[in-house]
Each structure stands twice: as C-alpha cells, then as structure tokens.
Amino acid sequence: MAKKVRKRRSQKGKTNAQAAAAPASTTLAAPATGTTAPAGTGGSSGQVDLAAEYHYVAVDLRRLFIVAGVMLIILIALNFIIQ
C-alpha cells in the first residue's frame, strides 16, 4: 500500500480567523489590510478544462473496455468449444 503524503500549509494563506486564533503577543500590531484573498474566491485561478486534465482517464477506460470485451469474447468462444 502506498504511503500517505501530507502537504504543508503555507503561512501566507492565513485568514483573519486563523490569525486571531494564534497566541496573542504582548505588543499590539496594526491589522493587516489586503493581505488575504477576498471571501468566495476559493483560490481558483480560472476555469479548468476537465477534458485536458483527465485525458488519461478516458484512455485508461477505453483500454479497460477493450480488454473486458476481448475477455468476454474468449469466454463465449470457450463455452462453445468445451461443450
């Protein structure tokens, strides 16, 4: 079984809620403005072309169906031969 890999989170992407949950320091700092992404963006940079991203899935499925069809034809042929 493959080993699970955990991705590290960058410190740049902290939201205000995460920053507030961090331990408070002894000095007061001015609130940061414009350092976080606006709510609702979700970090997406644009529309993703799923056909291009998952092209290998279509190739693998096509290969799987071809192999399954060949195996089914072999089973039917063996059924007639063995009888």
C-alpha angles and dihedrals in degrees: 000000000000120000115250116243121209119208119222120236117233120236091226094071097059113136124217091258091055091046091051091051090055117098112277119244124222094250125063117238128200113256114261114243124200095006097112130060117258115264115267098030094101092199093280115147097200145308116327121220101228093190090060094041096050101033090123090060092059090048092050093047092050090051091047093052092048092052091045091050092050091049091050091051090049091051092050091047092049090049090059094042098048095047 
